[in-house]
Amino acid sequence: MADDAATLASLGLKDGSKLTAMHTAEFSEDRPQLAQLAQLDGELKQLEDCCAFDDASVSADRKLITHKLENLVTKLDGVETAGRPGLRATRKALVARAIAASDRNKDKGTVV
């Protein structure tokens, strides 16, 4: 699509129309990195869930959770993006979530 401001309606697609998504060669090349990022996203979701608890039994594990989040950021840094904007944006969003989770985790308890 040459016109970035165009809407689907302005291109002649009516509400309820069916679209078929086609995979490009770039998507095929990015598949291993996308799989890595999806796997790391799953790890991050588990750690974010751990950060959500406020009870005392979890507070003893805050240092371990912070350490795991820092390791996750290192793993994310190791995912090669080859300069592709989609991969870079996905990785950047995951890093931002991991850092935010780490900050929330530190705010909930004293981390030595």
Disulfide bonds with the S-S distance in Angstrom:
none
